[in-house]
Each structure stands twice: as C-alpha cells, then as structure tokens.
C-alpha cells in the first residue's frame, strides 16, 4: 500500500511539469514586467504577444521551431516599432495599434490556410500549461536564463533611462541600443511564456504581478523579486484552481494574479519612492 502511494500518477506528472514551467516563467516575467510597468509599456507588451501568433504560423509554414518563429517575428515587430518611432509622423500608440492588430490578423489568416497542419489555435491563444513537456521546460528555463542574464547586464542603464532618457543620454548611456536589447528580451519572454498562459494573456502575466508588487516595494530590486514571487503564487493558485474546478489553466493563472492585485489594494502599504 505504501509503495502504491509513493508512485506518482500520470496526473501528478502533468501537475509537476506545469508548476515547474509556470514558476520558471514567473521568475522571468517579474523583473521584466517591472520595467514594463515603470516605463508604461503595457500596450507594447500586448503588441509583441499578438504578433506571436504570426510567428507560430511562420514556424509551421517553414518547418521551424515555433519558439524560434515567435522570436523572429517579435524581433521584427520591435525593430519596426523602433524605426517608425524614430521617423515620427505617427503617434506611438497608433503605431502600436497598427502592429498589434495587424500582426494578429495576419497570423489568424495564415492559420486559416493551413488545412493540412494540425494546429491547436485555442491552446496557443490561451495556453496549455498542463500539456507542457520536458522539452518545453528546457526551452522555458534556457530562454529565461538568457533573459535574466541580459536584463542583469543592462539593469543600471535601463533603470537610468526609465527615470529620464534625456538625462541618461547626456550621461553617455547608449539609449537606442539599450531599448533594442530590452525589446529583444521581451520577445524571448513572450516566446517562452506562450505555452503557459497563451498569446493573449502573456502581457497580463508581466503586468499584473508587477503592479501588485509595486506598493509593497521600497526599491526597484525589491519590486522585481516580489513580482516574481507573486507570479509564482499566481501560477500555483491558478493551476490548483484549474485542477479543482476544471477551468482553463492559463486564464486561471491570470485570475490568480488579479486576486493578488486586488488583495493588495485593501491591505496597508507604503508609497513607492521610485
């Protein structure tokens, strides 16, 4: 009897892999999402997430790894945004709207032409964390390690730019290059998190835990760490709720993050100094 209890079930394996994958994504989206909140780039995060569907379609059409396809398209969108902003003439929010909805529509149209390709559209749009494999976990943690290493490398100059890009430029910070690197890190994060919460909810996992952490943090570093912790709690709670009530796992994780945010609005806190 003891041996039977010690043996993990198939469902246990699914849950363990899902928790490992979700916590890995939360560890990355916490620090990165903090900068998204500080720099008011939530709409940019949505734009990259929406463009991921076009990357998936491109990967399927060309026989590429889907994560690579997503990264390529996200990088192209980020660079297009950078170029269009520098040229001026169109407002930044307008450019984001064009790229966001345009790439999402192109991705949906491209998917419609792939009749002979087995494609779980709902899984990519809203995530399928309970179906993650060992390869998916390796991809999430390797991509996450690259993102965290890159973010640590540019942390100080990016923080300086967040306070004031003009002052950072005057101090010799390569503003354009740092912005591009930050966009590339977001592209890799979107590709890594896509399997967990889906294309339409990736930005939510970056924004909501970071927003929930901000009132309880005295320094940017504290906020980055706390955002990861809240993201991890959201993953555990979301997967647990999904298992108990048979709800979609990806949206359940985001609901868990939303509950953490709402809880933070009713408990005592202190005003951030940054």
C-alpha positions as CSV (number, residue, x, y, z in Angstrom):
1,X,0.0,0.0,0.0
2,X,2.8,2.4,0.9
3,X,4.5,1.6,-2.5
4,X,1.3,2.5,-4.3
5,X,1.0,5.8,-2.5
6,X,4.7,6.7,-3.3
7,X,4.3,6.0,-7.0
8,X,3.4,9.3,-8.8
9,X,0.3,9.2,-11.1
10,X,0.2,10.5,-14.6
11,X,-1.8,13.5,-13.5
12,X,0.8,14.2,-10.8
13,X,3.4,14.3,-13.5
14,X,1.3,16.8,-15.5
15,X,0.9,19.0,-12.5
16,X,4.6,18.9,-11.5
17,X,5.7,19.8,-15.1
18,X,3.1,22.6,-15.2
19,X,4.2,24.0,-11.8
20,X,7.9,23.9,-12.9
21,X,7.2,25.6,-16.2
22,X,4.9,28.2,-14.7
23,X,7.3,29.1,-11.9
24,X,10.1,29.4,-14.4
25,X,8.1,31.9,-16.5
26,X,7.0,33.8,-13.4
27,X,10.7,34.2,-12.4
28,X,11.4,36.0,-15.7
29,X,8.2,38.0,-16.1
30,X,8.6,39.5,-12.6
31,X,11.7,41.6,-13.3
32,X,10.9,42.3,-16.9
33,X,7.3,43.2,-16.1
34,X,8.5,45.7,-13.5
35,X,10.2,47.7,-16.3
36,X,7.1,47.4,-18.4
37,X,5.1,49.0,-15.5
38,X,7.7,51.6,-14.8
39,X,8.1,52.6,-18.4
40,X,4.3,52.4,-19.2
41,X,4.9,49.9,-22.0
42,X,1.9,47.6,-21.3
43,X,0.5,48.2,-24.8
44,X,3.9,47.3,-26.3
45,X,3.8,44.0,-24.4
46,X,0.3,43.3,-25.9
47,X,1.7,44.1,-29.3
48,X,4.5,41.6,-29.0
49,X,2.2,39.0,-27.6
50,X,-0.3,39.4,-30.5
51,X,2.5,39.2,-33.1
52,X,3.5,35.8,-31.6
53,X,0.6,34.1,-33.5
54,X,2.1,35.2,-36.7
55,X,5.4,33.8,-35.5
56,X,3.7,30.4,-34.8
57,X,2.2,30.4,-38.3
58,X,5.6,31.3,-39.8
59,X,7.2,28.5,-37.9
60,X,4.6,25.9,-39.0
61,X,4.8,27.0,-42.7
62,X,8.6,26.9,-42.8
63,X,9.1,23.9,-40.6
64,X,10.9,25.9,-37.9
65,X,10.8,25.5,-34.1
66,X,7.7,27.5,-33.1
67,X,9.7,29.4,-30.4
68,X,12.2,30.5,-33.0
69,X,9.4,31.6,-35.3
70,X,7.9,33.7,-32.5
71,X,11.2,35.3,-31.6
72,X,11.9,36.2,-35.2
73,X,8.5,37.9,-35.7
74,X,8.6,39.6,-32.3
75,X,12.1,41.0,-33.1
76,X,10.9,42.2,-36.5
77,X,7.9,44.0,-34.8
78,X,10.1,45.5,-32.2
79,X,12.6,46.8,-34.7
80,X,9.8,48.1,-36.9
81,X,8.4,50.0,-34.0
82,X,11.8,51.4,-33.2
83,X,12.3,52.6,-36.7
84,X,8.8,54.1,-37.1
85,X,9.1,55.9,-33.8
86,X,12.4,57.5,-34.8
87,X,10.9,58.6,-38.2
88,X,8.0,60.3,-36.5
89,X,4.8,61.4,-38.2
90,X,2.6,58.8,-36.5
91,X,1.9,58.7,-32.8
92,X,3.4,55.9,-30.8
93,X,0.1,54.5,-29.6
94,X,-1.2,54.5,-33.2
95,X,1.9,52.5,-34.4
96,X,1.4,50.0,-31.6
97,X,-2.3,49.6,-32.5
98,X,-1.4,49.0,-36.2
99,X,1.3,46.5,-35.4
100,X,-0.7,44.7,-32.7
101,X,-3.9,44.2,-34.6
102,X,-2.3,43.8,-38.0
103,X,0.1,41.0,-36.9
104,X,-2.7,39.2,-35.0
105,X,-5.0,39.4,-38.1
106,X,-2.1,38.2,-40.4
107,X,-1.5,35.3,-38.0
108,X,-5.1,34.2,-38.0
109,X,-5.4,34.5,-41.8
110,X,-2.2,32.4,-42.2
111,X,-3.5,29.8,-39.8
112,X,-6.7,29.6,-41.9
113,X,-4.7,28.5,-44.9
114,X,-3.0,25.6,-43.1
115,X,-5.7,23.0,-43.6
116,X,-3.2,20.1,-43.6
117,X,-1.4,21.1,-40.4
118,X,-2.6,20.0,-37.0
119,X,-2.9,23.2,-35.1
120,X,-4.5,23.9,-31.6
121,X,-5.4,27.5,-32.0
122,X,-7.1,27.8,-28.6
123,X,-4.0,26.3,-26.9
124,X,-1.8,28.9,-28.4
125,X,-4.2,31.8,-27.7
126,X,-4.9,30.9,-24.1
127,X,-2.1,28.5,-23.2
128,X,-2.0,24.8,-22.4
129,X,0.3,24.6,-19.4
130,X,-0.9,21.1,-18.4
131,X,0.4,19.8,-21.7
132,X,4.0,21.1,-21.3
133,X,6.7,18.5,-22.0
134,X,10.2,18.2,-20.7
135,X,11.5,19.9,-23.9
136,X,9.1,22.8,-23.2
137,X,10.5,23.2,-19.7
138,X,14.1,23.1,-21.1
139,X,13.1,25.9,-23.6
140,X,11.4,28.0,-20.8
141,X,14.4,27.8,-18.4
142,X,17.1,28.2,-21.1
143,X,15.2,31.2,-22.6
144,X,14.6,32.6,-19.1
145,X,18.2,32.3,-18.2
146,X,19.2,34.3,-21.3
147,X,16.6,37.0,-20.5
148,X,17.6,37.3,-16.8
149,X,21.3,37.4,-17.7
150,X,20.6,40.1,-20.4
151,X,18.4,42.1,-18.0
152,X,21.1,42.0,-15.3
153,X,23.6,43.3,-17.8
154,X,21.5,46.3,-18.8
155,X,19.8,46.8,-15.4
156,X,21.5,50.0,-14.3
157,X,21.4,51.9,-17.7
158,X,17.8,50.7,-18.3
159,X,16.9,52.0,-14.8
160,X,18.5,55.3,-15.5
161,X,16.6,55.5,-18.8
162,X,13.4,54.8,-17.0
163,X,13.9,57.8,-14.8
164,X,14.8,60.1,-17.7
165,X,16.0,59.1,-21.2
166,X,17.4,62.6,-21.9
167,X,19.5,62.6,-18.7
168,X,20.7,59.0,-19.4
169,X,21.7,60.0,-22.9
170,X,23.6,63.0,-21.6
171,X,25.4,60.7,-19.2
172,X,26.6,58.6,-22.1
173,X,24.1,55.7,-21.9
174,X,23.5,54.2,-25.4
175,X,19.8,54.7,-25.2
176,X,18.9,53.3,-28.7
177,X,20.9,50.2,-28.1
178,X,19.5,49.5,-24.7
179,X,16.0,50.0,-25.9
180,X,16.6,47.4,-28.7
181,X,18.1,44.9,-26.2
182,X,15.1,45.4,-23.9
183,X,12.7,44.7,-26.8
184,X,14.6,41.6,-27.7
185,X,14.4,40.3,-24.1
186,X,10.7,40.9,-24.2
187,X,10.5,38.9,-27.5
188,X,12.2,35.9,-25.9
189,X,10.0,36.1,-22.9
190,X,6.8,36.1,-25.0
191,X,8.1,33.0,-26.8
192,X,8.9,31.3,-23.6
193,X,5.7,32.2,-21.8
194,X,3.4,31.4,-24.7
195,X,2.9,27.8,-23.8
196,X,2.0,28.7,-20.2
197,X,-0.7,31.4,-20.4
198,X,-1.1,31.8,-24.2
199,X,-0.5,34.6,-26.6
200,X,-3.4,36.7,-25.5
201,X,-2.5,36.6,-21.8
202,X,1.3,36.8,-21.8
203,X,1.3,40.6,-21.3
204,X,-1.1,40.1,-18.3
205,X,1.4,37.8,-16.5
206,X,4.1,40.5,-17.0
207,X,1.9,43.5,-15.9
208,X,-0.4,42.3,-13.1
209,X,2.2,40.7,-10.7
210,X,4.5,43.7,-11.1
211,X,1.6,46.2,-10.5
212,X,0.6,44.1,-7.4
213,X,4.2,44.2,-6.1
214,X,4.9,47.9,-6.6
215,X,3.0,49.3,-3.5
216,X,4.9,46.9,-1.2
217,X,8.5,47.6,-2.5
218,X,10.9,50.2,-1.4
219,X,13.4,49.7,-4.1
220,X,13.3,48.6,-7.8
221,X,15.1,45.4,-6.9
222,X,12.6,44.5,-4.2
223,X,9.8,45.1,-6.7
224,X,11.4,42.8,-9.3
225,X,11.8,40.0,-6.8
226,X,8.3,40.4,-5.2
227,X,6.7,40.5,-8.7
228,X,8.3,37.1,-9.4
229,X,7.0,35.8,-6.1
230,X,3.5,37.0,-6.8
231,X,3.7,35.5,-10.2
232,X,4.8,32.2,-8.7
233,X,1.9,32.3,-6.2
234,X,-0.5,33.1,-9.1
235,X,0.8,30.0,-11.0
236,X,0.3,27.7,-8.0
237,X,-3.1,29.1,-7.2
238,X,-4.2,29.1,-10.9
239,X,-3.1,25.5,-11.5
240,X,-4.7,24.4,-8.3
241,X,-8.0,26.2,-9.1
242,X,-7.9,24.7,-12.6
243,X,-7.5,21.2,-11.2
244,X,-10.2,21.6,-8.6
245,X,-12.8,23.5,-10.7
246,X,-11.9,22.2,-14.2
247,X,-11.2,25.8,-15.5
248,X,-8.7,26.7,-18.3
249,X,-5.3,26.8,-16.7
250,X,-3.8,29.9,-18.4
251,X,-6.7,32.2,-17.7
252,X,-6.9,30.8,-14.1
253,X,-3.3,31.8,-13.6
254,X,-4.1,35.4,-14.7
255,X,-7.1,35.4,-12.4
256,X,-4.8,34.3,-9.5
257,X,-2.6,37.3,-10.3
258,X,-5.7,39.6,-10.4
259,X,-6.8,38.3,-7.0
260,X,-3.3,39.1,-5.6
261,X,-3.5,42.6,-7.1
262,X,-7.0,43.2,-5.7
263,X,-5.9,41.9,-2.3
264,X,-3.0,44.4,-2.4
265,X,-5.4,47.3,-2.8
266,X,-7.1,46.7,0.5
267,X,-4.2,46.0,2.9
268,X,-1.9,48.6,4.4
269,X,1.1,49.5,2.2
270,X,3.7,52.2,1.8
271,X,4.2,54.6,-1.1
272,X,7.0,53.7,-3.5
273,X,9.9,56.1,-3.6
274,X,10.8,55.4,-7.3
